[in-house]
Each structure stands twice: as structure tokens, then as C-alpha cells.
Amino acid sequence: MYWEIEIVLFVFLITTALISLFVKDLLAAVVTLNAFSFISALMYVVMGAIDVGFTEAVVGAGVSGIFFVVLIFQTSRRSSD
């Protein structure tokens, strides 16, 4: 029904996935993975699964993103020389 919106969201989904794979900074990877999860939630809503989209937005983009950011700030940076 809304295939144009789905194609645009799918392109953004693939783009955020590739960015999160190739970025070197962990915090940037977490941010792009949160964007990936939020775009997934938008795709679920466009497809008509509003409850699944809401759950994906809360759990995927919200709670797990906060956990990842907290865990990144709990680690120390060290180099392997």
C-alpha cells in the first residue's frame, strides 16, 4: 500500500546497518544501531504491525541503547601495542 515509504525506509535501514558495521568508534556504532532499530520500528508500523513496532521502539531503540551506552562508558580504553 505504501511501497514508496517502505523502499525509503529499507534504504535507510541498509545504510545504517552498513555504517554500524564499518565505523570504528563504539559509541557511533551504538547510535547507528539505535537508528537501525528505530527505522525497523517505523517499518513495522508502516506494514501495519503497530504493537510490534512499539515494542521494537521501546526495547530495541530505548532500553538496549541505554544499556550499550552505559556499558561503553564503564569500560576503559587501552591500545594493543
Phi and psi restraints in degrees (range 20) as a CNS / XPLOR table:
assign (resid 1 and name C) (resid 2 and name N)
       (resid 2 and name CA) (resid 2 and name C) 1.0 -111.0 20.0 2
assign (resid 2 and name N) (resid 2 and name CA)
       (resid 2 and name C) (resid 3 and name N) 1.0 58.9 20.0 2
assign (resid 2 and name C) (resid 3 and name N)
       (resid 3 and name CA) (resid 3 and name C) 1.0 -69.3 20.0 2
assign (resid 3 and name N) (resid 3 and name CA)
       (resid 3 and name C) (resid 4 and name N) 1.0 -26.4 20.0 2
assign (resid 3 and name C) (resid 4 and name N)
       (resid 4 and name CA) (resid 4 and name C) 1.0 -67.1 20.0 2
assign (resid 4 and name N) (resid 4 and name CA)
       (resid 4 and name C) (resid 5 and name N) 1.0 -42.5 20.0 2
assign (resid 4 and name C) (resid 5 and name N)
       (resid 5 and name CA) (resid 5 and name C) 1.0 -65.9 20.0 2
assign (resid 5 and name N) (resid 5 and name CA)
       (resid 5 and name C) (resid 6 and name N) 1.0 -39.9 20.0 2
assign (resid 5 and name C) (resid 6 and name N)
       (resid 6 and name CA) (resid 6 and name C) 1.0 -63.9 20.0 2
assign (resid 6 and name N) (resid 6 and name CA)
       (resid 6 and name C) (resid 7 and name N) 1.0 -38.8 20.0 2
assign (resid 6 and name C) (resid 7 and name N)
       (resid 7 and name CA) (resid 7 and name C) 1.0 -66.5 20.0 2
assign (resid 7 and name N) (resid 7 and name CA)
       (resid 7 and name C) (resid 8 and name N) 1.0 -43.3 20.0 2
assign (resid 7 and name C) (resid 8 and name N)
       (resid 8 and name CA) (resid 8 and name C) 1.0 -63.0 20.0 2
assign (resid 8 and name N) (resid 8 and name CA)
       (resid 8 and name C) (resid 9 and name N) 1.0 -44.6 20.0 2
assign (resid 8 and name C) (resid 9 and name N)
       (resid 9 and name CA) (resid 9 and name C) 1.0 -64.5 20.0 2
assign (resid 9 and name N) (resid 9 and name CA)
       (resid 9 and name C) (resid 10 and name N) 1.0 -37.1 20.0 2
assign (resid 9 and name C) (resid 10 and name N)
       (resid 10 and name CA) (resid 10 and name C) 1.0 -66.0 20.0 2
assign (resid 10 and name N) (resid 10 and name CA)
       (resid 10 and name C) (resid 11 and name N) 1.0 -38.9 20.0 2
assign (resid 10 and name C) (resid 11 and name N)
       (resid 11 and name CA) (resid 11 and name C) 1.0 -64.2 20.0 2
assign (resid 11 and name N) (resid 11 and name CA)
       (resid 11 and name C) (resid 12 and name N) 1.0 -44.3 20.0 2
assign (resid 11 and name C) (resid 12 and name N)
       (resid 12 and name CA) (resid 12 and name C) 1.0 -62.9 20.0 2
assign (resid 12 and name N) (resid 12 and name CA)
       (resid 12 and name C) (resid 13 and name N) 1.0 -36.2 20.0 2
assign (resid 12 and name C) (resid 13 and name N)
       (resid 13 and name CA) (resid 13 and name C) 1.0 -63.8 20.0 2
assign (resid 13 and name N) (resid 13 and name CA)
       (resid 13 and name C) (resid 14 and name N) 1.0 -47.0 20.0 2
assign (resid 13 and name C) (resid 14 and name N)
       (resid 14 and name CA) (resid 14 and name C) 1.0 -64.8 20.0 2
assign (resid 14 and name N) (resid 14 and name CA)
       (resid 14 and name C) (resid 15 and name N) 1.0 -39.3 20.0 2
assign (resid 14 and name C) (resid 15 and name N)
       (resid 15 and name CA) (resid 15 and name C) 1.0 -63.5 20.0 2
assign (resid 15 and name N) (resid 15 and name CA)
       (resid 15 and name C) (resid 16 and name N) 1.0 -46.3 20.0 2
assign (resid 15 and name C) (resid 16 and name N)
       (resid 16 and name CA) (resid 16 and name C) 1.0 -66.7 20.0 2
assign (resid 16 and name N) (resid 16 and name CA)
       (resid 16 and name C) (resid 17 and name N) 1.0 -33.7 20.0 2
assign (resid 16 and name C) (resid 17 and name N)
       (resid 17 and name CA) (resid 17 and name C) 1.0 -65.0 20.0 2
assign (resid 17 and name N) (resid 17 and name CA)
       (resid 17 and name C) (resid 18 and name N) 1.0 -44.5 20.0 2
assign (resid 17 and name C) (resid 18 and name N)
       (resid 18 and name CA) (resid 18 and name C) 1.0 -67.9 20.0 2
assign (resid 18 and name N) (resid 18 and name CA)
       (resid 18 and name C) (resid 19 and name N) 1.0 -38.4 20.0 2
assign (resid 18 and name C) (resid 19 and name N)
       (resid 19 and name CA) (resid 19 and name C) 1.0 -63.3 20.0 2
assign (resid 19 and name N) (resid 19 and name CA)
       (resid 19 and name C) (resid 20 and name N) 1.0 -43.3 20.0 2
assign (resid 19 and name C) (resid 20 and name N)
       (resid 20 and name CA) (resid 20 and name C) 1.0 -68.2 20.0 2
assign (resid 20 and name N) (resid 20 and name CA)
       (resid 20 and name C) (resid 21 and name N) 1.0 -25.0 20.0 2
assign (resid 20 and name C) (resid 21 and name N)
       (resid 21 and name CA) (resid 21 and name C) 1.0 -74.5 20.0 2
assign (resid 21 and name N) (resid 21 and name CA)
       (resid 21 and name C) (resid 22 and name N) 1.0 -37.0 20.0 2
assign (resid 21 and name C) (resid 22 and name N)
       (resid 22 and name CA) (resid 22 and name C) 1.0 -101.5 20.0 2
assign (resid 22 and name N) (resid 22 and name CA)
       (resid 22 and name C) (resid 23 and name N) 1.0 -3.8 20.0 2
assign (resid 22 and name C) (resid 23 and name N)
       (resid 23 and name CA) (resid 23 and name C) 1.0 -79.1 20.0 2
assign (resid 23 and name N) (resid 23 and name CA)
       (resid 23 and name C) (resid 24 and name N) 1.0 145.0 20.0 2
assign (resid 23 and name C) (resid 24 and name N)
       (resid 24 and name CA) (resid 24 and name C) 1.0 -90.4 20.0 2
assign (resid 24 and name N) (resid 24 and name CA)
       (resid 24 and name C) (resid 25 and name N) 1.0 -28.7 20.0 2
assign (resid 24 and name C) (resid 25 and name N)
       (resid 25 and name CA) (resid 25 and name C) 1.0 -80.9 20.0 2
assign (resid 25 and name N) (resid 25 and name CA)
       (resid 25 and name C) (resid 26 and name N) 1.0 130.6 20.0 2
assign (resid 25 and name C) (resid 26 and name N)
       (resid 26 and name CA) (resid 26 and name C) 1.0 -67.4 20.0 2
assign (resid 26 and name N) (resid 26 and name CA)
       (resid 26 and name C) (resid 27 and name N) 1.0 -37.3 20.0 2
assign (resid 26 and name C) (resid 27 and name N)
       (resid 27 and name CA) (resid 27 and name C) 1.0 -66.8 20.0 2
assign (resid 27 and name N) (resid 27 and name CA)
       (resid 27 and name C) (resid 28 and name N) 1.0 -39.2 20.0 2
assign (resid 27 and name C) (resid 28 and name N)
       (resid 28 and name CA) (resid 28 and name C) 1.0 -65.9 20.0 2
assign (resid 28 and name N) (resid 28 and name CA)
       (resid 28 and name C) (resid 29 and name N) 1.0 -36.0 20.0 2
assign (resid 28 and name C) (resid 29 and name N)
       (resid 29 and name CA) (resid 29 and name C) 1.0 -65.1 20.0 2
assign (resid 29 and name N) (resid 29 and name CA)
       (resid 29 and name C) (resid 30 and name N) 1.0 -39.7 20.0 2
assign (resid 29 and name C) (resid 30 and name N)
       (resid 30 and name CA) (resid 30 and name C) 1.0 -66.1 20.0 2
assign (resid 30 and name N) (resid 30 and name CA)
       (resid 30 and name C) (resid 31 and name N) 1.0 -40.6 20.0 2
assign (resid 30 and name C) (resid 31 and name N)
       (resid 31 and name CA) (resid 31 and name C) 1.0 -64.8 20.0 2
assign (resid 31 and name N) (resid 31 and name CA)
       (resid 31 and name C) (resid 32 and name N) 1.0 -42.3 20.0 2
assign (resid 31 and name C) (resid 32 and name N)
       (resid 32 and name CA) (resid 32 and name C) 1.0 -70.9 20.0 2
assign (resid 32 and name N) (resid 32 and name CA)
       (resid 32 and name C) (resid 33 and name N) 1.0 -31.6 20.0 2
assign (resid 32 and name C) (resid 33 and name N)
       (resid 33 and name CA) (resid 33 and name C) 1.0 -68.5 20.0 2
assign (resid 33 and name N) (resid 33 and name CA)
       (resid 33 and name C) (resid 34 and name N) 1.0 -34.3 20.0 2
assign (resid 33 and name C) (resid 34 and name N)
       (resid 34 and name CA) (resid 34 and name C) 1.0 -66.0 20.0 2
assign (resid 34 and name N) (resid 34 and name CA)
       (resid 34 and name C) (resid 35 and name N) 1.0 -39.6 20.0 2
assign (resid 34 and name C) (resid 35 and name N)
       (resid 35 and name CA) (resid 35 and name C) 1.0 -64.3 20.0 2
assign (resid 35 and name N) (resid 35 and name CA)
       (resid 35 and name C) (resid 36 and name N) 1.0 -39.2 20.0 2
assign (resid 35 and name C) (resid 36 and name N)
       (resid 36 and name CA) (resid 36 and name C) 1.0 -59.2 20.0 2
assign (resid 36 and name N) (resid 36 and name CA)
       (resid 36 and name C) (resid 37 and name N) 1.0 -44.7 20.0 2
assign (resid 36 and name C) (resid 37 and name N)
       (resid 37 and name CA) (resid 37 and name C) 1.0 -66.9 20.0 2
assign (resid 37 and name N) (resid 37 and name CA)
       (resid 37 and name C) (resid 38 and name N) 1.0 -39.4 20.0 2
assign (resid 37 and name C) (resid 38 and name N)
       (resid 38 and name CA) (resid 38 and name C) 1.0 -67.4 20.0 2
assign (resid 38 and name N) (resid 38 and name CA)
       (resid 38 and name C) (resid 39 and name N) 1.0 -39.0 20.0 2
assign (resid 38 and name C) (resid 39 and name N)
       (resid 39 and name CA) (resid 39 and name C) 1.0 -67.4 20.0 2
assign (resid 39 and name N) (resid 39 and name CA)
       (resid 39 and name C) (resid 40 and name N) 1.0 -36.1 20.0 2
assign (resid 39 and name C) (resid 40 and name N)
       (resid 40 and name CA) (resid 40 and name C) 1.0 -61.1 20.0 2
assign (resid 40 and name N) (resid 40 and name CA)
       (resid 40 and name C) (resid 41 and name N) 1.0 -41.5 20.0 2
assign (resid 40 and name C) (resid 41 and name N)
       (resid 41 and name CA) (resid 41 and name C) 1.0 -63.3 20.0 2
assign (resid 41 and name N) (resid 41 and name CA)
       (resid 41 and name C) (resid 42 and name N) 1.0 -40.4 20.0 2
assign (resid 41 and name C) (resid 42 and name N)
       (resid 42 and name CA) (resid 42 and name C) 1.0 -63.4 20.0 2
assign (resid 42 and name N) (resid 42 and name CA)
       (resid 42 and name C) (resid 43 and name N) 1.0 -38.4 20.0 2
assign (resid 42 and name C) (resid 43 and name N)
       (resid 43 and name CA) (resid 43 and name C) 1.0 -64.7 20.0 2
assign (resid 43 and name N) (resid 43 and name CA)
       (resid 43 and name C) (resid 44 and name N) 1.0 -40.0 20.0 2
assign (resid 43 and name C) (resid 44 and name N)
       (resid 44 and name CA) (resid 44 and name C) 1.0 -62.2 20.0 2
assign (resid 44 and name N) (resid 44 and name CA)
       (resid 44 and name C) (resid 45 and name N) 1.0 -40.6 20.0 2
assign (resid 44 and name C) (resid 45 and name N)
       (resid 45 and name CA) (resid 45 and name C) 1.0 -66.7 20.0 2
assign (resid 45 and name N) (resid 45 and name CA)
       (resid 45 and name C) (resid 46 and name N) 1.0 -41.9 20.0 2
assign (resid 45 and name C) (resid 46 and name N)
       (resid 46 and name CA) (resid 46 and name C) 1.0 -63.6 20.0 2
assign (resid 46 and name N) (resid 46 and name CA)
       (resid 46 and name C) (resid 47 and name N) 1.0 -35.3 20.0 2
assign (resid 46 and name C) (resid 47 and name N)
       (resid 47 and name CA) (resid 47 and name C) 1.0 -78.2 20.0 2
assign (resid 47 and name N) (resid 47 and name CA)
       (resid 47 and name C) (resid 48 and name N) 1.0 -8.7 20.0 2
assign (resid 47 and name C) (resid 48 and name N)
       (resid 48 and name CA) (resid 48 and name C) 1.0 106.3 20.0 2
assign (resid 48 and name N) (resid 48 and name CA)
       (resid 48 and name C) (resid 49 and name N) 1.0 -2.5 20.0 2
assign (resid 48 and name C) (resid 49 and name N)
       (resid 49 and name CA) (resid 49 and name C) 1.0 -96.1 20.0 2
assign (resid 49 and name N) (resid 49 and name CA)
       (resid 49 and name C) (resid 50 and name N) 1.0 77.0 20.0 2
assign (resid 49 and name C) (resid 50 and name N)
       (resid 50 and name CA) (resid 50 and name C) 1.0 -67.7 20.0 2
assign (resid 50 and name N) (resid 50 and name CA)
       (resid 50 and name C) (resid 51 and name N) 1.0 -38.8 20.0 2
assign (resid 50 and name C) (resid 51 and name N)
       (resid 51 and name CA) (resid 51 and name C) 1.0 -66.5 20.0 2
assign (resid 51 and name N) (resid 51 and name CA)
       (resid 51 and name C) (resid 52 and name N) 1.0 -38.4 20.0 2
assign (resid 51 and name C) (resid 52 and name N)
       (resid 52 and name CA) (resid 52 and name C) 1.0 -68.7 20.0 2
assign (resid 52 and name N) (resid 52 and name CA)
       (resid 52 and name C) (resid 53 and name N) 1.0 -39.8 20.0 2
assign (resid 52 and name C) (resid 53 and name N)
       (resid 53 and name CA) (resid 53 and name C) 1.0 -64.0 20.0 2
assign (resid 53 and name N) (resid 53 and name CA)
       (resid 53 and name C) (resid 54 and name N) 1.0 -41.1 20.0 2
assign (resid 53 and name C) (resid 54 and name N)
       (resid 54 and name CA) (resid 54 and name C) 1.0 -64.6 20.0 2
assign (resid 54 and name N) (resid 54 and name CA)
       (resid 54 and name C) (resid 55 and name N) 1.0 -43.2 20.0 2
assign (resid 54 and name C) (resid 55 and name N)
       (resid 55 and name CA) (resid 55 and name C) 1.0 -63.9 20.0 2
assign (resid 55 and name N) (resid 55 and name CA)
       (resid 55 and name C) (resid 56 and name N) 1.0 -41.0 20.0 2
assign (resid 55 and name C) (resid 56 and name N)
       (resid 56 and name CA) (resid 56 and name C) 1.0 -64.1 20.0 2
assign (resid 56 and name N) (resid 56 and name CA)
       (resid 56 and name C) (resid 57 and name N) 1.0 -39.1 20.0 2
assign (resid 56 and name C) (resid 57 and name N)
       (resid 57 and name CA) (resid 57 and name C) 1.0 -67.1 20.0 2
assign (resid 57 and name N) (resid 57 and name CA)
       (resid 57 and name C) (resid 58 and name N) 1.0 -41.4 20.0 2
assign (resid 57 and name C) (resid 58 and name N)
       (resid 58 and name CA) (resid 58 and name C) 1.0 -73.5 20.0 2
assign (resid 58 and name N) (resid 58 and name CA)
       (resid 58 and name C) (resid 59 and name N) 1.0 -49.7 20.0 2
assign (resid 58 and name C) (resid 59 and name N)
       (resid 59 and name CA) (resid 59 and name C) 1.0 -81.5 20.0 2
assign (resid 59 and name N) (resid 59 and name CA)
       (resid 59 and name C) (resid 60 and name N) 1.0 -49.9 20.0 2
assign (resid 59 and name C) (resid 60 and name N)
       (resid 60 and name CA) (resid 60 and name C) 1.0 -70.8 20.0 2
assign (resid 60 and name N) (resid 60 and name CA)
       (resid 60 and name C) (resid 61 and name N) 1.0 -51.5 20.0 2
assign (resid 60 and name C) (resid 61 and name N)
       (resid 61 and name CA) (resid 61 and name C) 1.0 -87.5 20.0 2
assign (resid 61 and name N) (resid 61 and name CA)
       (resid 61 and name C) (resid 62 and name N) 1.0 -26.3 20.0 2
assign (resid 61 and name C) (resid 62 and name N)
       (resid 62 and name CA) (resid 62 and name C) 1.0 -91.5 20.0 2
assign (resid 62 and name N) (resid 62 and name CA)
       (resid 62 and name C) (resid 63 and name N) 1.0 -73.3 20.0 2
assign (resid 62 and name C) (resid 63 and name N)
       (resid 63 and name CA) (resid 63 and name C) 1.0 -67.6 20.0 2
assign (resid 63 and name N) (resid 63 and name CA)
       (resid 63 and name C) (resid 64 and name N) 1.0 -48.5 20.0 2
assign (resid 63 and name C) (resid 64 and name N)
       (resid 64 and name CA) (resid 64 and name C) 1.0 -68.0 20.0 2
assign (resid 64 and name N) (resid 64 and name CA)
       (resid 64 and name C) (resid 65 and name N) 1.0 -32.7 20.0 2
assign (resid 64 and name C) (resid 65 and name N)
       (resid 65 and name CA) (resid 65 and name C) 1.0 -64.4 20.0 2
assign (resid 65 and name N) (resid 65 and name CA)
       (resid 65 and name C) (resid 66 and name N) 1.0 -41.1 20.0 2
assign (resid 65 and name C) (resid 66 and name N)
       (resid 66 and name CA) (resid 66 and name C) 1.0 -64.6 20.0 2
assign (resid 66 and name N) (resid 66 and name CA)
       (resid 66 and name C) (resid 67 and name N) 1.0 -43.1 20.0 2
assign (resid 66 and name C) (resid 67 and name N)
       (resid 67 and name CA) (resid 67 and name C) 1.0 -60.8 20.0 2
assign (resid 67 and name N) (resid 67 and name CA)
       (resid 67 and name C) (resid 68 and name N) 1.0 -43.8 20.0 2
assign (resid 67 and name C) (resid 68 and name N)
       (resid 68 and name CA) (resid 68 and name C) 1.0 -63.4 20.0 2
assign (resid 68 and name N) (resid 68 and name CA)
       (resid 68 and name C) (resid 69 and name N) 1.0 -42.6 20.0 2
assign (resid 68 and name C) (resid 69 and name N)
       (resid 69 and name CA) (resid 69 and name C) 1.0 -65.6 20.0 2
assign (resid 69 and name N) (resid 69 and name CA)
       (resid 69 and name C) (resid 70 and name N) 1.0 -42.4 20.0 2
assign (resid 69 and name C) (resid 70 and name N)
       (resid 70 and name CA) (resid 70 and name C) 1.0 -62.6 20.0 2
assign (resid 70 and name N) (resid 70 and name CA)
       (resid 70 and name C) (resid 71 and name N) 1.0 -42.2 20.0 2
assign (resid 70 and name C) (resid 71 and name N)
       (resid 71 and name CA) (resid 71 and name C) 1.0 -67.5 20.0 2
assign (resid 71 and name N) (resid 71 and name CA)
       (resid 71 and name C) (resid 72 and name N) 1.0 -35.0 20.0 2
assign (resid 71 and name C) (resid 72 and name N)
       (resid 72 and name CA) (resid 72 and name C) 1.0 -64.7 20.0 2
assign (resid 72 and name N) (resid 72 and name CA)
       (resid 72 and name C) (resid 73 and name N) 1.0 -41.3 20.0 2
assign (resid 72 and name C) (resid 73 and name N)
       (resid 73 and name CA) (resid 73 and name C) 1.0 -74.5 20.0 2
assign (resid 73 and name N) (resid 73 and name CA)
       (resid 73 and name C) (resid 74 and name N) 1.0 -14.5 20.0 2
assign (resid 73 and name C) (resid 74 and name N)
       (resid 74 and name CA) (resid 74 and name C) 1.0 -83.9 20.0 2
assign (resid 74 and name N) (resid 74 and name CA)
       (resid 74 and name C) (resid 75 and name N) 1.0 -16.4 20.0 2
assign (resid 74 and name C) (resid 75 and name N)
       (resid 75 and name CA) (resid 75 and name C) 1.0 -89.2 20.0 2
assign (resid 75 and name N) (resid 75 and name CA)
       (resid 75 and name C) (resid 76 and name N) 1.0 162.8 20.0 2
assign (resid 75 and name C) (resid 76 and name N)
       (resid 76 and name CA) (resid 76 and name C) 1.0 -109.7 20.0 2
assign (resid 76 and name N) (resid 76 and name CA)
       (resid 76 and name C) (resid 77 and name N) 1.0 150.4 20.0 2
assign (resid 76 and name C) (resid 77 and name N)
       (resid 77 and name CA) (resid 77 and name C) 1.0 -92.0 20.0 2
assign (resid 77 and name N) (resid 77 and name CA)
       (resid 77 and name C) (resid 78 and name N) 1.0 127.4 20.0 2
assign (resid 77 and name C) (resid 78 and name N)
       (resid 78 and name CA) (resid 78 and name C) 1.0 -142.4 20.0 2
assign (resid 78 and name N) (resid 78 and name CA)
       (resid 78 and name C) (resid 79 and name N) 1.0 151.0 20.0 2
assign (resid 78 and name C) (resid 79 and name N)
       (resid 79 and name CA) (resid 79 and name C) 1.0 -104.5 20.0 2
assign (resid 79 and name N) (resid 79 and name CA)
       (resid 79 and name C) (resid 80 and name N) 1.0 154.9 20.0 2
assign (resid 79 and name C) (resid 80 and name N)
       (resid 80 and name CA) (resid 80 and name C) 1.0 -105.1 20.0 2
assign (resid 80 and name N) (resid 80 and name CA)
       (resid 80 and name C) (resid 81 and name N) 1.0 87.9 20.0 2
